[in-house]
């Protein structure tokens, strides 16, 4: 995590991570999300927090139950890692930015 002070009373927090693949053992995934939880709790709710990296998560286009967390412009169907990530975002009022706006269809 990197924390940058702004000229106001808020900070910009950037959390960079790399998640295990969908086929990884559950205890390895649980450890990652435990560490993410620990790191995210260090960020004030008044700050701007960006969580980024390769989370090996597919959010899909069906945002049922996750309307506050993601848009309807994900690709494919949500996988297990996508559900773990969406739940983490819901717990911390984060938005999955890559699902909010349509993507250009490039082949």
C-alpha positions in Angstrom: 0.0 0.0 0.0 1.2 3.5 -0.8 -0.4 6.5 1.0 -0.2 10.0 -0.6 -1.1 13.1 1.4 -3.1 15.7 -0.5 -3.3 19.4 0.1 -6.6 18.7 2.1 -7.3 16.5 5.0 -7.7 13.4 2.9 -5.2 10.9 1.5 -5.0 8.9 -1.6 -4.4 5.2 -0.8 -3.3 2.8 -3.5 -3.3 -0.9 -2.8 -1.6 -3.0 -5.4 -2.0 -6.8 -5.2 -1.8 -10.0 -7.2 -4.3 -12.7 -6.3 -4.0 -16.5 -6.7 -5.7 -18.1 -9.6 -9.2 -19.7 -9.3 -7.6 -23.1 -9.0 -5.5 -22.2 -6.0 -6.1 -23.7 -2.6 -8.8 -22.0 -0.5 -6.5 -21.3 2.4 -4.2 -19.3 0.1 -7.1 -17.2 -1.2 -8.4 -16.7 2.4 -4.9 -15.5 3.4 -4.9 -12.9 0.5 -8.3 -11.6 1.5 -7.3 -11.5 5.2 -4.3 -9.4 4.2 -6.5 -7.2 2.0 -8.9 -6.7 4.9 -6.1 -5.8 7.3 -4.7 -3.3 4.8 -8.0 -1.8 3.8 -9.0 -1.2 7.5 -5.9 1.1 7.8 -7.5 3.4 5.3 -9.8 6.1 6.6 -13.3 6.1 5.0 -12.7 9.8 4.2 -9.7 8.9 2.0 -9.8 7.9 -1.6 -8.7 4.3 -1.8 -7.8 2.5 -5.1 -7.4 -1.3 -5.0 -5.7 -2.5 -8.2 -3.8 -5.3 -9.6 -4.4 -8.7 -11.1 -7.1 -10.2 -8.9 -7.8 -13.2 -11.2 -11.5 -12.3 -10.9 -14.2 -12.2 -13.5 -17.1 -9.9 -12.5 -19.3 -10.8 -15.3 -22.2 -8.7 -16.6 -24.9 -9.8 -14.1 -24.6 -7.5 -11.1 -27.6 -8.9 -9.3 -27.0 -8.4 -5.6 -23.9 -6.3 -6.3 -25.6 -3.2 -7.8 -23.8 -0.8 -5.4 -20.4 -2.4 -6.2 -20.3 -3.0 -9.9 -21.9 -2.1 -13.2 -23.3 -4.3 -15.9 -20.4 -4.1 -18.3 -18.2 -6.9 -17.0 -17.2 -9.7 -19.4 -18.5 -13.3 -19.2 -19.8 -14.8 -16.0 -18.7 -14.1 -12.4 -16.2 -16.7 -11.2 -15.4 -17.7 -7.6 -12.6 -15.1 -7.4 -15.0 -12.5 -8.8 -17.5 -13.2 -6.0 -14.7 -13.0 -3.3 -13.6 -9.7 -4.7 -17.1 -8.3 -5.1 -17.9 -9.2 -1.5 -14.7 -7.5 -0.3 -15.6 -4.3 -2.3 -19.1 -4.4 -0.8 -17.7 -4.5 2.8 -15.6 -1.4 2.1 -17.8 0.6 -0.1 -15.5 0.2 -3.1 -16.6 0.1 -6.7 -15.3 -2.3 -9.4 -14.5 0.4 -12.0 -13.9 -1.9 -15.0 -17.6 -2.8 -14.9 -19.2 0.6 -14.8 -18.7 1.8 -18.4 -19.0 -0.2 -21.7 -15.8 -1.4 -23.3 -14.9 -1.0 -27.0 -15.3 -4.4 -28.7 -11.9 -4.9 -30.2 -11.1 -8.1 -32.1 
